[in-house]
Amino acid sequence: MQALTVTPGEKDSLRLRGIPEPPAGQGPVLVEGLAVGLCGTDTEIIAAEYGEAPPGQDYLVLGHENLGRVREAPQGSGLAEGDLVVGIVRRPDPEPCKACAGGEWDMCLNGKYTEHGIKGQDGFARELWRAAPEAMVKLDAGLEDVGVLLEPTTIVAKAWEQMDRIGRRAFFDPHLAVVTGAGPVGLLAALLGVQQGLEVHVFDVVKDGPKPDLVRDLGATYHSESLPDSGLKPDLLVECTGVTPVVLDALRCRAQDAITCLTGVSGTGKQTGVDVGALNREEVLMNGVVFGSVNANRRHYHAGAKALAAADTDWLRRLISRRVPLGNFAEAFDRRPDDVKVVLDLQAAGDGGTRQP
């Protein structure tokens, strides 16, 4: 079968190759791949910044954002032929640590977890894959066009859950939320904030294209100026860019008792002049909380699926800028100015064109 692969550690090694169909030992549920979403993590793996092949294999199948359809499932599994499913990206470490043993593999303590398409497990950019029923989540049939958005939704579902848990340390009555970055993760963070009844403001540098309208049509407010220039003091803030000056703005511009969640991964090696003492002073005197969040566990997948099911499907479809046949994968990585989310269509023939959502 066809799969999109890289050779970890070898820059620009992305290619289609024929690989064996998944052996039964990988799990009793056989899934036909439908779509894979692309993100910065995939680009970084292609650039050989990281990525780890499964044991005994010299290539890694790419793709962690995924959607598939069940072909075979055993009785009693809770799944049946034709069900839409999404594979859970991170899998517990084999020992396992106490966090993984408790189902909180997103909080793995020893770093021995694996991740499909990233670390030690093949990804989902292939025609067929297998897994155990507990390693996937069933979706409503109505989400076929947009279910590939579930994995990025889980990231912000976890962020909102953790902010709520932290807030309940004391009096907690948030009203104003800020999201920095209007990429797919930022837009989905805004969606979940609006669903919670918060006044949501989204910040990004672009002034035209699809992003401002997507934010406004969600019922949120779009800003192209900086957070300090806006004068807003949010109760809750989800940082989705990883851009150092934006991260610093997120740490400095917030209300009393505010909670800031960092989800963007920053580059390293650049020096930035920061008065750490002043930053610490403000954080302490304002009872502030800043925390990082990455990946998600099964609970967050269910929360994300619920959020997508409650959303306007037409709005979700607009997040998917292009659907590119697997055979035309190089085109999918050719970034365009109006791209929000690009998806590889694993069912479409590679005819040299793209199918619009």
C-alpha positions as CSV (number, residue, x, y, z in Angstrom):
1,M,0.0,0.0,0.0
2,Q,1.1,3.6,-0.5
3,A,2.4,5.7,2.4
4,L,4.0,9.1,2.8
5,T,7.3,8.6,4.6
6,V,10.5,10.3,5.8
7,T,13.8,9.0,6.8
8,P,14.4,10.4,10.2
9,G,17.5,12.5,10.5
10,E,17.7,12.9,6.7
11,K,16.6,16.4,5.6
12,D,14.0,16.6,2.8
13,S,13.5,12.8,2.5
14,L,9.8,13.0,2.1
15,R,8.4,10.5,-0.5
16,L,5.7,8.1,-1.3
17,R,6.7,4.5,-0.9
18,G,5.0,1.1,-1.0
19,I,4.9,-0.5,2.4
20,P,3.3,-3.8,3.7
21,E,-0.3,-3.7,4.9
22,P,-0.5,-3.5,8.7
23,P,-0.1,-6.9,10.4
24,A,-2.9,-8.2,12.6
25,G,-0.6,-7.9,15.6
26,Q,-0.9,-4.1,15.5
27,G,-4.5,-4.3,16.6
28,P,-7.9,-6.0,15.8
29,V,-9.5,-2.9,14.3
30,L,-8.6,-2.3,10.6
31,V,-9.1,1.3,9.5
32,E,-9.1,2.8,6.0
33,G,-7.3,6.2,6.0
34,L,-9.5,9.1,4.7
35,A,-7.6,12.2,5.5
36,V,-4.5,13.6,7.2
37,G,-4.1,17.2,8.2
38,L,-0.7,18.9,7.9
39,C,0.9,21.2,10.5
40,G,4.3,22.7,11.5
41,T,5.3,19.5,13.3
42,D,5.2,17.7,10.0
43,T,7.4,20.4,8.4
44,E,9.9,20.2,11.2
45,I,10.1,16.4,10.8
46,I,10.7,16.8,7.1
47,A,13.5,19.3,7.9
48,A,15.0,16.5,10.2
49,E,14.7,18.7,13.3
50,Y,13.3,15.6,15.0
51,G,11.3,12.4,14.3
52,E,12.0,8.8,15.2
53,A,11.2,5.7,13.2
54,P,9.6,2.6,14.8
55,P,12.1,0.0,16.1
56,G,13.8,-2.0,13.4
57,Q,12.6,0.3,10.6
58,D,14.5,3.0,8.7
59,Y,11.5,5.1,7.7
60,L,8.7,6.8,9.5
61,V,5.2,7.1,8.0
62,L,4.2,10.8,8.5
63,G,0.9,12.2,9.6
64,H,-0.6,12.6,13.1
65,E,-3.8,14.6,12.4
66,N,-6.1,11.9,11.0
67,L,-9.5,10.6,10.0
68,G,-10.4,7.1,9.0
69,R,-13.2,4.6,8.5
70,V,-13.4,1.2,10.1
71,R,-13.2,-1.7,7.8
72,E,-13.1,-4.5,10.3
73,A,-13.8,-4.5,14.1
74,P,-14.3,-7.4,16.5
75,Q,-17.6,-7.9,18.3
76,G,-17.8,-6.1,21.7
77,S,-15.3,-3.4,20.6
78,G,-17.9,-0.7,20.4
79,L,-17.0,-0.2,16.8
80,A,-18.5,-1.4,13.5
81,E,-17.7,-1.4,9.8
82,G,-18.3,2.1,8.4
83,D,-17.7,4.0,11.7
84,L,-15.7,7.2,11.4
85,V,-12.7,7.1,13.8
86,V,-9.6,9.2,14.7
87,G,-6.5,7.5,16.0
88,I,-5.1,8.9,19.3
89,V,-1.6,10.2,18.5
90,R,0.3,9.6,21.8
91,R,0.5,6.1,23.2
92,P,1.5,5.2,26.8
93,D,5.0,4.2,27.5
94,P,5.5,0.5,27.9
95,E,6.6,0.4,31.6
96,P,4.2,2.4,32.2
97,C,4.9,5.4,34.4
98,K,2.2,6.3,37.0
99,A,0.8,9.0,34.7
100,C,0.5,6.7,31.7
101,A,-0.9,3.9,33.8
102,G,-3.6,6.3,34.9
103,G,-4.6,7.2,31.3
104,E,-2.8,10.6,31.5
105,W,-0.1,9.8,28.8
106,D,-0.1,13.4,27.8
107,M,1.6,14.0,31.1
108,C,4.1,11.1,30.8
109,L,6.8,11.2,33.5
110,N,9.7,9.4,31.8
111,G,9.5,10.4,28.2
112,K,9.2,6.9,26.9
113,Y,5.8,7.4,25.3
114,T,5.4,7.0,21.5
115,E,3.5,9.2,19.0
116,H,2.1,8.2,15.7
117,G,3.9,10.0,12.9
118,I,6.3,11.6,15.2
119,K,8.1,9.3,17.7
120,G,8.5,5.6,17.4
121,Q,5.2,4.8,15.7
122,D,4.1,5.1,12.1
123,G,1.7,7.9,11.3
124,F,-1.6,7.8,9.5
125,A,-0.6,9.0,6.0
126,R,-1.2,5.6,4.6
127,E,-4.0,3.6,3.0
128,L,-4.7,1.3,6.0
129,W,-3.7,1.1,9.7
130,R,-4.6,-1.1,12.6
131,A,-4.9,-0.4,16.3
132,A,-6.8,-1.5,19.5
133,P,-10.3,0.0,20.0
134,E,-9.0,2.0,23.0
135,A,-6.4,3.7,20.7
136,M,-9.1,5.4,18.7
137,V,-12.2,7.6,19.1
138,K,-15.5,7.2,17.3
139,L,-16.9,10.3,15.6
140,D,-20.5,11.3,14.6
141,A,-21.1,10.4,11.0
142,G,-21.9,14.1,10.3
143,L,-18.3,15.0,10.9
144,E,-16.9,13.2,7.8
145,D,-15.9,16.4,6.1
146,V,-14.3,18.0,9.2
147,G,-13.3,15.1,11.5
148,V,-9.7,15.5,10.5
149,L,-9.7,18.7,12.7
150,L,-10.2,16.6,15.9
151,E,-6.5,16.2,16.8
152,P,-5.8,20.0,16.8
153,T,-9.1,20.5,18.7
154,T,-7.9,18.1,21.4
155,I,-4.9,20.4,22.1
156,V,-7.1,23.3,23.0
157,A,-9.7,21.1,24.7
158,K,-7.0,20.2,27.1
159,A,-5.9,23.8,27.4
160,W,-9.4,25.0,28.4
161,E,-9.8,22.1,30.8
162,Q,-6.6,22.8,32.5
163,M,-7.4,26.6,32.8
164,D,-10.8,25.7,34.3
165,R,-9.1,23.3,36.9
166,I,-6.5,26.0,37.8
167,G,-9.2,28.6,38.1
168,R,-11.1,26.6,40.7
169,R,-8.1,27.0,43.1
170,A,-10.0,30.1,44.3
171,F,-12.7,32.6,43.2
172,F,-13.1,32.1,39.5
173,D,-15.5,34.1,37.3
174,P,-13.8,34.8,33.9
175,H,-15.4,36.8,31.2
176,L,-12.7,38.0,28.8
177,A,-10.5,35.6,26.9
178,V,-7.7,36.3,24.4
179,V,-6.2,33.9,21.8
180,T,-3.0,34.9,20.2
181,G,-2.6,33.4,16.7
182,A,-5.4,32.7,14.2
183,G,-4.0,29.5,12.7
184,P,-6.0,26.3,13.0
185,V,-5.2,25.8,16.7
186,G,-6.0,29.5,17.5
187,L,-9.3,29.4,15.6
188,L,-10.3,26.2,17.4
189,A,-9.3,27.7,20.7
190,A,-11.5,30.6,19.9
191,L,-14.4,28.2,19.0
192,L,-14.2,26.5,22.4
193,G,-14.0,29.8,24.2
194,V,-17.1,31.1,22.4
195,Q,-18.9,27.8,23.2
196,Q,-18.2,28.5,26.9
197,G,-19.9,31.9,26.7
198,L,-16.7,33.9,27.0
199,E,-16.0,37.2,25.2
200,V,-13.2,36.1,22.9
201,H,-10.6,38.3,21.1
202,V,-8.2,36.8,18.6
203,F,-4.9,38.5,17.6
204,D,-3.0,37.9,14.4
205,V,-0.8,40.0,12.1
206,V,-2.8,39.6,8.9
207,K,-5.4,42.2,8.0
208,D,-7.2,40.4,5.2
209,G,-7.7,36.9,3.8
210,P,-10.0,34.3,5.5
211,K,-8.8,34.6,9.1
212,P,-10.6,37.9,10.1
213,D,-13.9,36.7,8.7
214,L,-13.6,33.3,10.3
215,V,-13.1,35.0,13.7
216,R,-16.0,37.4,13.2
217,D,-18.4,34.8,11.9
218,L,-17.6,32.8,15.1
219,G,-18.9,35.7,17.2
220,A,-15.4,36.7,18.4
221,T,-13.4,39.9,17.8
222,Y,-10.4,40.0,15.5
223,H,-7.4,42.2,16.1
224,S,-4.4,42.9,13.8
225,E,-2.8,45.2,16.3
226,S,-0.6,43.9,19.2
227,L,-2.2,42.9,22.5
228,P,-0.6,45.8,24.4
229,D,-1.9,48.3,21.9
230,S,-5.4,46.9,22.3
231,G,-5.5,47.8,26.0
232,L,-7.3,44.5,26.8
233,K,-6.6,42.8,30.1
234,P,-7.9,39.2,29.6
235,D,-8.9,36.8,32.4
236,L,-7.8,33.9,30.3
237,L,-5.3,33.7,27.5
238,V,-4.3,30.9,25.1
239,E,-1.0,31.6,23.3
240,C,-0.9,29.7,20.0
241,T,2.0,31.2,18.1
242,G,5.3,30.4,19.9
243,V,6.6,33.8,18.6
244,T,8.8,35.2,21.4
245,P,7.5,38.8,21.4
246,V,3.9,37.6,21.3
247,V,4.6,35.2,24.2
248,L,6.1,38.1,26.2
249,D,3.0,40.2,25.5
250,A,0.8,37.3,26.7
251,L,2.8,37.2,29.9
252,R,2.6,40.9,30.6
253,C,-0.9,41.9,29.5
254,R,-3.5,40.3,31.6
255,A,-6.0,40.9,34.4
256,Q,-5.7,40.2,38.1
257,D,-5.7,36.5,38.9
258,A,-5.3,35.7,35.1
259,I,-4.4,32.3,33.7
260,T,-2.2,32.1,30.6
261,C,-1.8,28.8,28.7
262,L,1.2,28.5,26.3
263,T,0.6,26.0,23.5
264,G,2.9,27.4,20.8
265,V,6.4,25.9,20.7
266,S,9.1,28.6,20.3
267,G,12.3,28.4,18.4
268,T,15.5,28.6,20.3
269,G,18.8,30.4,20.1
270,K,17.6,34.0,19.9
271,Q,18.4,36.4,22.8
272,T,15.6,38.6,24.1
273,G,16.1,41.3,26.7
274,V,13.6,40.6,29.5
275,D,13.4,42.1,32.9
276,V,12.8,38.8,34.7
277,G,12.5,40.5,38.1
278,A,9.7,42.8,36.9
279,L,7.9,39.9,35.2
280,N,8.2,37.8,38.4
281,R,7.0,40.7,40.5
282,E,3.9,41.2,38.4
283,E,3.1,37.5,38.3
284,V,3.4,37.1,42.1
285,L,1.5,40.3,43.0
286,M,-1.3,39.6,40.6
287,N,-1.8,35.9,41.6
288,G,-1.1,35.0,38.0
289,V,-0.6,31.5,36.6
290,V,1.4,30.6,33.5
291,F,1.6,27.0,32.3
292,G,2.5,25.0,29.2
293,S,0.3,22.4,27.6
294,V,1.1,19.8,24.9
295,N,-0.7,16.8,23.4
296,A,-3.9,15.2,24.8
297,N,-5.3,12.1,26.3
298,R,-8.5,10.2,25.5
299,R,-10.6,12.5,27.7
300,H,-9.6,15.5,25.6
301,Y,-10.4,13.6,22.3
302,H,-13.9,13.0,23.6
303,A,-14.2,16.7,24.6
304,G,-12.9,17.8,21.2
305,A,-15.4,15.5,19.4
306,K,-18.2,17.0,21.4
307,A,-17.1,20.5,20.6
308,L,-16.9,19.8,16.8
309,A,-20.3,18.1,16.9
310,A,-21.8,21.3,18.5
311,A,-20.1,23.7,16.0
312,D,-21.3,25.1,12.7
313,T,-20.1,22.5,10.2
314,D,-20.0,25.1,7.4
315,W,-17.7,27.2,9.6
316,L,-15.4,24.2,10.3
317,R,-15.3,23.4,6.6
318,R,-13.9,26.9,5.9
319,L,-10.9,26.1,8.1
320,I,-9.8,23.5,5.5
321,S,-8.3,25.7,2.7
322,R,-7.2,22.9,0.4
323,R,-7.6,19.1,0.1
324,V,-4.7,17.7,-1.9
325,P,-4.6,14.1,-3.2
326,L,-1.9,12.0,-1.5
327,G,-0.2,11.5,-4.8
328,N,0.3,15.3,-5.1
329,F,1.8,15.6,-1.6
330,A,4.5,18.1,-2.6
331,E,1.8,20.6,-3.5
332,A,0.3,20.3,-0.1
333,F,3.6,21.5,1.5
334,D,3.7,24.5,-0.9
335,R,2.4,27.1,1.6
336,R,0.0,29.7,0.2
337,P,-0.9,33.1,1.7
338,D,-4.6,32.2,2.4
339,D,-3.9,28.7,3.7
340,V,-5.4,27.9,7.1
341,K,-5.4,24.1,7.2
342,V,-4.2,21.9,4.3
343,V,-5.4,18.3,4.3
344,L,-4.1,15.3,2.4
345,D,-7.0,13.4,0.8
346,L,-6.0,9.7,1.0
347,Q,-8.9,8.6,-1.2
348,A,-8.5,11.0,-4.1
349,A,-6.5,10.1,-7.2
350,G,-3.3,12.2,-7.7
351,D,-4.4,13.9,-10.9
352,G,-2.2,17.0,-10.6
353,G,-5.0,19.1,-9.1
354,T,-6.6,19.8,-5.8
355,R,-10.2,19.4,-4.6
356,Q,-11.7,22.3,-2.9
357,P,-13.6,21.6,0.4
